[in-house]
Amino acid sequence: MGNLASEVAKSFYWKEKDEKTATETAQRALELFDLTIDDLAKSPGLGEILKLRSVFCDTFFNLEQFNNSEQAINNYFLPFLLSPL
């Protein structure tokens, strides 16, 4: 989750600075989401990661289906970035 959190944060960071880099970083984040989803296929946590992927896509690509913000998503991931190994 820490790696996923890092890619999500990077994609939002680059979104305002460089569209190409932002898109590449978002694609890496989506790959990590998909790998995590595959790994959690029969886990009770699957629903949460599926919803989080949807919210990330909605927010990053400005689809406006959910009322969410980049800051809210980054705040969700913050504990994963700060947790010790």
Secondary structure by P-SEA (a helix, b strand, c coil): caaaaaaaaaaaaaccccaaaaaaaaaaaaaaaaaaaaaaccccaaaaaaaaaaaaaaaaaccccccccaaaaaaaacccccccc
